Amino acid sequence: MSVLMVRAKIKEEKVADAEAATAKVIQALEQERPADVRYSVLTEGTTFVALLVLNPDGSHPLAAMPEYKELVENLQQWYAEPPTVERATILGSYQLF
């Protein structure tokens, strides 16, 4: 299983906006309940880390979701510095993925 990990530093004055936009994505996921989506966002101050299990073909399962598209568009102005994007393979997990 391949995981996309994005670590981003958000401008301090935009943290509340980023939190609200993230909550909107999570709320939409909770309403739609797609069985194949595994997504989590962690935050510590101005640093956000998003973890997303990619589809088996490597595609992004949230790419077509309107709430996610809106979040990504806004993030471009909210970044304090360029994000780091990495792919990783899950070696093991207990009730996280």
C-alpha positions in Angstrom: 0.0 0.0 0.0 1.4 3.4 -1.0 0.9 6.4 1.2 1.3 10.1 0.2 2.6 12.2 3.0 2.5 16.0 2.7 4.1 18.2 5.3 3.3 21.9 5.0 4.0 25.0 7.1 1.0 27.3 7.0 1.2 31.1 7.5 0.2 31.7 11.1 -2.7 34.0 10.1 -4.1 31.3 7.9 -4.0 28.3 10.3 -7.7 28.8 11.3 -8.6 28.8 7.6 -6.6 25.6 6.9 -8.2 23.9 9.9 -11.7 24.9 8.8 -11.0 23.7 5.2 -9.6 20.4 6.5 -12.7 20.0 8.7 -14.9 20.6 5.6 -13.1 17.8 3.7 -13.4 15.4 6.7 -17.1 16.2 7.1 -17.7 15.5 3.4 -15.9 12.2 3.7 -17.9 11.3 6.8 -21.1 12.0 4.9 -20.1 10.1 1.7 -18.3 7.3 3.6 -16.2 6.1 0.6 -14.9 2.7 1.6 -11.6 3.0 -0.2 -10.4 6.3 1.3 -7.9 6.4 4.2 -7.0 10.0 5.0 -5.7 11.8 8.1 -4.4 15.3 8.9 -2.2 16.0 11.9 -1.2 19.5 13.1 1.2 21.0 15.5 1.0 24.8 15.5 1.6 25.9 12.0 2.8 22.5 10.7 0.3 20.3 9.0 0.9 16.7 8.0 -1.5 14.9 5.7 -1.4 11.2 5.1 -3.4 9.6 2.3 -3.5 6.0 1.1 -3.3 6.1 -2.7 -5.5 3.9 -4.9 -3.9 0.6 -6.0 -3.1 2.1 -9.4 -1.3 5.0 -7.6 -4.0 7.6 -8.3 -5.3 10.1 -5.8 -8.7 9.1 -4.3 -9.6 12.6 -3.3 -8.7 14.4 -6.5 -12.2 14.7 -7.8 -13.8 15.7 -4.5 -15.0 19.4 -4.6 -14.1 20.1 -1.0 -10.6 18.7 -1.5 -10.1 20.7 -4.7 -11.1 23.9 -2.8 -8.6 23.1 0.0 -5.8 22.5 -2.4 -6.5 25.7 -4.3 -6.5 27.7 -1.1 -3.4 26.1 0.3 -1.3 27.7 -2.5 -1.8 31.1 -0.8 -1.7 29.7 2.8 1.8 28.1 2.6 4.5 29.8 4.6 7.1 27.7 2.6 6.9 25.1 -0.1 5.4 21.8 1.2 7.3 18.5 1.1 5.6 15.6 -0.6 6.8 12.0 -0.2 5.5 8.6 -1.1 6.0 5.8 1.4 5.0 2.1 1.7 3.2 1.0 4.8 5.2 -1.7 6.6 2.8 -2.2 9.4 -0.2 -0.4 11.1 -2.5 -1.0 13.9 -6.0 0.5 13.4 -4.5 3.6 11.6 -4.7 2.4 8.0 
